[in-house]
Amino acid sequence: MLALAAALTGAALGATAAPRGFTVEDLVTMERVGSPAVSPDGGKVVYTVRTTDMGKNRGHTDLYLVDLRAADPVPQRLTSDAASSTDPEWSPNGDAIYFLSARSGSGQVWRVPAAGGDAVRVTDLPLDVDAFRVAPTGDRMLLSMAVFRDCADLACTKARVDAKEKDKASGKVYDRLFVRHWDTWSDGRNNVLYAAPLDAAGRVNGTPVSLSGALDGDVPSKPFGDREEFRFSPDGKTVVFSVRIAGKTEAWSTNFDVYTVPATGGTPRNLTADNNAWDTKAVFSPDGRTLAYLAMTRPGFEADRYHIVLLDLATGKKRNVADSWDRSPGSIQWTADGKTLIADAEDIGQHRLFAIDVASGKVSPLTDKGSIGGFDVRGNTVAFTQTNLASGAQLFGMQMGTNKAKQLTHVNEARLADVRWGDYEQFSFKGANGDTVHGYVMKPWNYEPGKKYPIAFLVHGGPQGSFGNGWSYRWNPQVYAGAGYATVFIDFHGSTGYGQKFTDAISGDWGGKPLEDLKKGLAAATTKYAWLDRSHACALGASYGGYMMNWIEGNWSDGFKCIVNHDGVFDTRGMAYSTEEQWFTDWENGGPYFAVPDKHERFNPVLHVNKWKTPMLVVQGDLDFRIPTTQGLSTFTALQRRGIDSKLLVFPDENHWVLKPANSVLWHHTVIGWLDQHLKQ
């Protein structure tokens, strides 16, 4: 067993209260640590903590500060307004922290003294500020706002939005995709990057100047892009950002490019026009001479490996760093001396932090077990959040060269002191093609030697994703352990963190090698761990995992006593013509449906409905535009027409995920109730 899991279990057993299992309510109401930002001198870290207000059915986020130089660092709360405070960033001299808040009625940038005190609003714009950065020189701020690009100023966009809200006609007219994306219908606005001057008090003083508005695209990208996609140069004179030109092809293009533009405004210059794949997250070296960025090589493939590219800004020469390192970084930052890049990447069921020597390309791990969340680097200080299968995110600090991380927060530990966590262990087996495949098992909280326990068999989505040694607020095996279930989860062919060849293996083979891995993985687990009751197992999955639930119904119909399918693909033809990000279905099936229909139909669950027989709970978010509601309704209709025991849970106000606290509680109890009905009776 992992040492940390055992230690946490021992701590829980030593608590005064009688040990208990982890509950749904525990999960939903946990405090969540995020967004670390290190002060310019490397001595302090500001970060966010999100709490949950069940009465208001929403989360609330505040800023906290911890002094790394203290012998016993104690976090100090910086904000306490009724409105959330997010996205902290230090002032260049370290005397204050900028952040986003809607406490004035709209989303604006605020500034609070690092020593504590009242926050002051530093922007007063007619539109919400969605993302920002402060120049290292302290004289300018980058601001991203959603605008109509044909408007001459921000007031024009505000007036047009207000007029639309008063218009009794509700129709929308489109002449290109995206008409909707993730969970939102397009209203014609783009995320545009602006720059505005700051006065001596750190307030925006002047009219924002558009930097990216001449380009037909979003900065940052929709739906999940953030300020990692734009930055200042060290001297504050230049801005770098990434954007995908929309045109008529945006819905099937992954061609993001990296641009630079003067911070005072001008014509953006494309630095990566030679690459038609994804280029993003560019970061200037400390001396401003080199730009490091992430680049994919295959157009149209969102799960391609990111390579680290260095661009000499004077000569235009490019070279890849650590190209033999078969991992895909999530983001990169420079150390102060410009000799090392810090990167995070998935790695054999973990998500680790790495140091990459720029000259030699040597890659050295900085963390071991667990999963890195956000991280920041200033001077020799690295701050990061980290989770594992028995802990939500905690904040850690590390000095470069020591590789010894110090835990700085202990949120949730007191309130969960009586929880006995399910012990977990990683295992491996020979999967499809004889390849080594990894997975995890977790015991129920009340495990007793000699007993057998029913199995919750979790299948991850993506499909290029991973169920590894990390914490989740949607698919968390500790919830099932707390309900008395053993859990098994397999990183089948297509999973990330095992090399790009392994990730590539699922494309065009959705129902092939992954299903073989799941079968062999469950067999290997139940052979190795005698406490797993193979005769009482339920399979659960969302997105691609939901697709796999439908595929299992017709192609492993004797495998389980029940199934839970959340937002899963039922008909690949319908998916090809209704999902928003067309590049995904095109790549996974070798082209658009009209060009290669046979490839789309090869692993189509709808063709095997006549073999369905396993009871299934179907869950669907009505705002899910990735896998639209008709897919879930079709699944439920097929089950009902076949006379199979089935239920449908629909959330009118949720997208591909279940995010609202009350809905999350309902979701979990409905799912666990379905397992109880079929595995414990």
N, C-alpha and C positions, 0 to 999 in steps of 0.2 A: 504494500500500500504506500501511497505517497506520504512522506513524512508530515507535510502540512495538514493533510486530511486527518491523519491520526492524531496530531497535536490538537487540532480544533475539536475533534471528538472528545479527547481527554479533558480539555478545558470545559466542555459542556457538561461532562459527567461530574466534574468537580464543583459545578455550580450548586448553590443552595437549593434552588427549586428542583423538583423532580424533572428528569429529562423528558423531552417531548420531540415530536417531529416538526419539521419546518412546514408552515401552512401557506395557503394562498394569500391570506391576509398579511402574513409576514412579508411575503415577496412584494406585494403591491405597495405597502407602506414603508418600505426601507428607504433610508436616506441614500442618495446617489452622488458620488464624488466625480467631478469632471473638470475639464478645461484648465489644466495647470499652466501658469505663466510665471517664468522666473524673472526676478528684478534685474535691471541692468548690471548691478554689481554681483549678481549670483548669490546674494545672501538671503533672499526671501522668495516665497512662492505665494501667489494668489491663485485661488481655485474656486470652483463652484460646488455648492451642495444643493441638491434638489430634494425637497420634502413633498409629501403628498397630502393634500387636503381632501379627505373623502367626502366631507360635507359639500364642498364646492366642485367635487369631481374633477380635480385638476392638480397638476404639479405646481410647485412654487420654488424658484431658484434664487439663492443669495450668494454673495461673495464672502470668502474667508481668506485670512492671511496667516501664514506661519513663518516664523523666523528660523532659518536653518542654522544660524550661529548660536542659538540658545542651547544650553546644556540639555534642557528638557523642553523641546519645542511644544508650545501650546497654541492651537489654532485660535485666532481672534476673528469674530464676525465683523464684517465691514458694512454690510447693508441689511436693512430690515424693513423695507417698504412693502406695502400691500402688493405692489407690482413686482414681477420678477426682475432680477439683475443677472445678465448673462454676458458671455464673450469678453472676459477681462483682458486688458492690455495695459502694460506699464507706460508711464510717461518716460521720455528718454533719460531724464535725470533721476528717476526712481522715487519722486516725491508724491506721485499720485497714480491712480488706476482709472483708466477709461473703461466704460462698459455700456451695454445696451439696456434700455429699460423703457417700458411704456407708461411709466408713472405720471407723465404729463398728459396722457390721453392718446398719444401716438408713439411709435417706436423711435426714440432719439438716442443720441450719445450723451452720456453723463460722465462726470469726473468726481472721484472721491479721494481725499487725502489718504496717503498710505498710513499715516499715523492715526487715522480715524477722524470722523467728523461728518458734517453734512455734505451730501452729494450736490453738485451743481450741474445743470444742463448746459451742454456746450454746443448743441445744435438745436435750431428751431426752424425746421424745414417743413414745407407743406405735405411732404410724403414721409412714410415710414422709412427709416434707415434699416436695411436688412443685414449689412455687414460693414465693417470699417477697419482701417489700420491707421496708426499714427507714424509719421515720418521719423526716422532716427534723429533727425535734426530738430524735431519738435515744432516745425513751422508750417506743417501741412498735414491734412488728413485725407485718406481715401474713403469714399462712401459709395456703397452700392444701393441703388433704389430702383424699384420697378416703374418704368416710364413708357409712355408712347414715344417712340423714337422720332416721329414726325413733329412732335411738340417742340416749340422754341425754348420753353422753360418748364420748370417743375410745376408752376401754377397752372399751366395748361393741362398737364396730366391730372392734377387734382380736380380741376373744373370738369374735365371730361368724365372722370370716374363718378363725381357727384351727380352729373346730369344723367348718366346711365342708371344710377340707383333710383332716380325719380321717374324714369321712362316706364310707362305702363307696358310697352312691348318687351317681351322677354327673349325674342329670337336672336340667335347669333349666326352670322354668315362667315364661312371659311372658304379659302381657296387653296389651302395647303395643310399638311400635317406639321406639327402636332395640333389636333383640335382639343385634345385633353392629354394630360400627362400625370401619371401616378394617381392623384386624387383630385385634380383641379382642371376645370375647363379653361382653355386659353381665353384671355380677354384682350389680347393684342399687345400687351405690354412686355417689355424685355427688362431683365436686370442689367442696368447700365452702371459702369464704374465712373465716378466723379472724383475730382480732387478739389479741395477747398483750403484756403490759407487759415492758419491759426494765429490768434493774437498772443500777447505775452501771458495771458491768463489761461491759455489752452483752449479758448473758445473759437469756433468757426466764425471768421470775420471776413465776409465776402461771398460772392456768388460762386457756387460750385461750377467747375468747368468739366465738361464731358470728356472722358478719355477713350471710352470704347463705343460711344453712341453711333459712330459712323459705321460700325460693324454690325451685321445682322446676326446677333447672337446674344447669349446671356453670360454676364460676369457678376457673380459666379454662376456656374451651370445649374440648371434645374434637373431633378428636384432636390438633390442633396449636396450640391456644391457649397463651399464655404470660403472663408478668407484665405485658406491655404492656396487658393487659385490666383491670388494677386499679392504683390509685395513691393515695397520700396527698395531702391538701391541704398547702400550704406550712407551715401552722401545726400540722399533724399531728392536727387535731381531726376531720377528715372524710375518708372514703374514697369513692372513685368506682370503679365496676366495671361491666362489661357482662355480660349473661347472656341466654340464650334460655330462655323458659319452655317446658318439655318437654310435659307433658300427653300427649295422644294424637296430637299433630300435629308433634312435633319432627322427624320424618324428612322432612317436606315443608315445613318452615318455615325461613325465614332471618330471622325477626323477633327480632333481638337488640336489647335496650334498655340504656340507660345509667342506672344507679342511683347514688344517694348514700346514705350511712348514717353515723351518728356512729362514730368509731373505737373508742369504748367499748362499742358495741353499740346496738341499737335497731331500728326498723322501716325497711327500705330504701324509698327514694322514687324512683319512676320519673320520669325527666326527659324521656323521649322517647316517651311513650305515643302521641303524635300521629303517629308514623311507624311503619308496619307493616313496614318494610324493615330493613336491617342498620345498627345504630348501635354504635360501638365505639371503643376506644383513646382514651378521654377523658384530657385532660391539663389540670391547673389552670395558670392564668397565675401568674407569680411573685408577684403581689399577692393571689392567691386569689380575685379577684372574677369572673374569667371562666373558663369551661370550653370548651376547644376539643376537638372530637371529629370522627370520620369517620362519614359517613352516606350510605347508598345511598337510592334513591328508589323502586325497584321491588321489591315483595315477591316472594320466591321466586327471585330471580336472584342467584346468588353472584358473578357477574362484572360486575355493574353498576358504574358509576363511583362511587367514593367522593368525596363533596363534603366540604369542610371547613366545619364549623358552629361559630360562636361563640355561647355561651349566657351572657348576663349573669345571674349567680346571684341578684342582688338583685331584678331586675325580671322575670326569666323570658323576656326578649326574646331572640330568636334571629336571627342573620343569617349568610348564607353568605359566605365569603371566596374571592376569586379564582375566582368561578363560571364565568367565561369561559375559564379555563385547562382545556383539554380533556384532562386527565390524571387518573389515579387514584392518589392518594398511598397508600403502604404504611403509613407511620406518621408522626407529627408530634411535634415538641418545641418549646418556647418558648426564645427567647434570654433572657438575664438581665434585659434592660430591658423585656421584655414587648411589644416593638414588632414582633417578627419571629417567624415560625414556620419551622422547618426541616423539610423533608419530602423523602422519597425517592419517585421514580416512574419507571416505564419511559417511554422517550422515543426513538422511531425507532431501535430496535435497540440502545439503550443503557439503562442504569438509573442515573439521575443523582440528585444531591442538589440541592435548590432552597431558596432563601430567599424567603419570602412576606411582603411588608409587610402587616401586619394592617390598617392604616388604609386604604390605597389598593387592596390586592389585587394589587399589582405582583409578578410572579414573576421571579426572577433565578436563573439556573443557577449553582451553586457548583462543579460538576465537569463534565467534558467526556466523553471517551470512556471506556468501561468500564462496570462494573456495581457499584453500591453494595450492600454486605451490611448488617451492623449499623452503627448510628451512635449517638453520644451527644453532648450539648451541655451544657456548664457554663461560665458566665461568657461569655467571648468565644471559648472553645475548642470546636472541633468535631473529634471523632475518628471515624473510620469505616474499615471494611474495604472494599477494592475489588479486583475481578478484571477480567480481560479474556480474550480467546481465546488468549493466550499466557502467562497467569500465574494461579496460584491466588491466594487472598486474601492481601493484605498490609495492614498497618495504616498509616494516614495521619493526620496531625494538621494542623489549619488554624486560623488566627486569623481571626475574622470581620472583614470589611472588606478583607482582603488577597486572598482567593480563591486563595491559593497554598498548595497542599498539600505537606507534607513527608513523605516515606516514612520510616516508623519501624521497619519490620521488613524482613528480606530472607530469610525462610525459604525453603528449597528451592533457593536460587540456586546455592550451592556444589555440592550433590549433583547438580544438573541442568545444570551449567556446560557439559557436552559435548553437550547436546541441541540439535539444530538444529530449531527450531520451524517448523511449516508457516506460511508467510506467508498472510495473509488479507485480504480486501477486501469491503466492502459494495457492493452494486449495487442498482439498481432497474429496474423494467420496468412495462409496462402489463398489468395483470391483468384479472380479471373486471370487467365494467362499465366498462372503460377506466380503472379506478382505479390509482393508483401503488401498487405493491407492492414491498417491500424483501426482500432476502436477502443471504446471505454465501456466498463461495467460499473454500476454503482449499486451498493447494497441498500436495502430499506433502513430507515433510522432505527427500527426495533429488531434488527437482525439478531437471530440466535443460531449458533452452530447446530447443524443437523436438520434444520428446517429448510423447506423450499418455499420460494416466493414467486408470485405471478410477475410477469414481465411487461413493462412498457417499452416497446421497441421503437425508438425515435429515429426518424429519417430526416436529414437536413435538406433545406432548400438551396437555391442558387441557380442551377445545380452546382456551380463552381463555388462551393462554400465549405464549411467545416463545422462539425460538432466536436470541439476540442476542450482543452482544459481552461475554460473561461465561464463567465457568469452571464446569464441572459434573463431578461424580464419577460420573455414571451415563451420560450421553450427551455425551461429550467428543470433538469432531472431531479434536483433536490425537492421540488414540489411533489414529484411522484414518490421519491424516497420517503417524504414526510407522510404520504398517504398509504404507506405500507407496501409499495411496489419496488421491485428491482428494475433497473433500467439498463438497456444496452443500446449503444449508438455507434454506428460504423461510418468511417470516412472512406466511402466507396470510390471506385474509379471516377474521376471528375472532381474530386475534392482538392482543396488548395492547401499548400504547405508541404507538398511531397514531390515537388519538381513539376515543371511545365508539361512534360510528356504525360504524367499521370493526370494532370488537370485536363489536358486535351482529349483524353481517352473517352470522355462521355459524349462529345459532340458527334451527332449522327448515330448514337448508340444508346439512347435514353433507356430503353428497356432491356438492353443486353448485359454488358459487363456489370453495371451497377446492381441489377437484380441478382446476378450470380454472386457478387460480393456480399450482398445482404443475406442471401441464403447461407453462404459458407460462413459468414461472420457470426450469424446467430447460432449455427451448428457448432462452430468452434467455441463460442462463449459458453454454451450449455454443456459442452463436453468438459471444458476446463473448470467451470465453476458449478459445483454440484448443487448449490443453493438456488440456481435458476430453474424454475418450473416451466419447461418447454411446452407442456400441455396446456398451460394457461398464459397465453401471450396475446397482446393487442398491439397492432402497428399504428403509429401516429406520424403524420407529416404535413407540412405546409408548403405551398408554392410548388417547386419541383417535388418536394416530399409529398405534397398532395397529389400531384400527378402519379407518383409512385404508388400511392394508396389505390388509385384507380387501376393502375397497371397490375398491382398485386391481386386485386379482385378477380381479374380475368386470367392471370398467369401464375399465381401462387395461391389458388383459391382454397387450399386446405391448410394454409400456413398459420392462420390466426383465428381466434374466437371473436375478435371484433377489430374494427378499423376506425380511425379518426382522420378525416380529410379536411384540411383547412385551405381554402382558396387554391384548389388543385385543378390542373388542366384535365378536362374530360374529353375534348375533341380537338385534335391538333389542327384540323382545318379551320374550325371556328376561331381557335387561338391565333392562327396566322393572320387572319383578316380583321381581328378585333383588338388585339393587344396594341399598346401605343408604341413601344420601342421595337420597331420592326427589325432592327439589326439583330436582335436576340434570336427571334425565330428563324430569320434567314441563315444566320451562322450555324445554329444548332442543327439545322436540317439541310444544309448544303445549298441554300438559295431560297428565293421566295416561292410560295406555294404554287403559283401559276406556272413557274418554270420547272419545278421538280416535285410534283404532287406525290409521286410514289415514295420519295424519301420522307415526306411529312407523314404519310399514312403508315409507314413501316411499324412504328411503335404507337399507334393511335389507340388509346383505351376504348374508344367507342366501338371498335370492331370486335371487342371481346365481351360485351355486356351479356351475351347469352350464357357465359360461364360464371357470372357473378352469383355469389351465395352468402358472403360473409356480412354480418350486421355492420352498418356504417353510420357514424355521425358525420354529417356534412356541415361545415362552418363557412360562411361567406360574408365578406365585408362589401356592402353595396357601393362604397366609394373606391373599390379596387378596380382601377383601370388597367392594371398590369395583367390580371387574370379576371376578366369581367364576370359579373354576376350570372350571366347565362351559363357559364361553365358549371358553377355550383348548382344552379337550378336544374340543369340537364342531368347532373349526377344524381340528385335527389329524385328526379322524375324516373330515371332508369331503375333506381332501387325500388321505388314504390310500384312501378309497373311490373317488376320482377317478383314483388311480394316479399322483399327482403326487409327484415327488421331495420328500420332506419329513422333518423331524426335530422331535422334541418335547423340550424341556429344561424340567423341572419342579423347582422349589425348594420342598420341603415346609415349610421354615422361613423363607420370605420373604413379604413382603406385596406391595403394588403396586410396590415398589422392591426392588432387590437391595442389601442393606446390609452383610452380613457380608463381611469381606475375602476369605476363601477363595472364597466364592460369586461375588464380583465378578470375581475372577481367572478362575474357570471360565466365567462369563458372557461376558466379553470374548473369551477365547480361542475359545470356541465360536462366537461371532458372527463374529469375524475369520476363523476357519477356514471358515465357511460362505461368506463373501465370496471367500476364496482359491480355494475349490473351484469356484466358478461364474464368477469373473472373471479368474483368473490361469492357468487351465489350458486 
